Amino acid sequence: MMYIKHHGKNIVTVLIWVDDIVVVPNSTSMLDEVKVLLSQKFKMKDRGVISRILGVDFKVESGKITMSQERYLTKLFERFG
């Protein structure tokens, strides 16, 4: 499920998959606001910058995000040859 909130020039996208939540804001103030709101309603842990979800590895550097399924594909090749 995906939610998008606009507040002036700020935008935050919240992605939810079962018990995983990914918050993607365009400002730290929106990130802080969403984290406060979510923590008031749910027991949660802030795991920092995304590194892996749903078998996809993420690398965040220099203003860009790289996604890879290399680990998943390697496991498939090992299993099925």
Long-range contacts (C-beta under 8 A, 24 or more apart in sequence): 5-30, 5-34, 17-53, 17-54, 20-53, 20-54, 22-50, 22-53
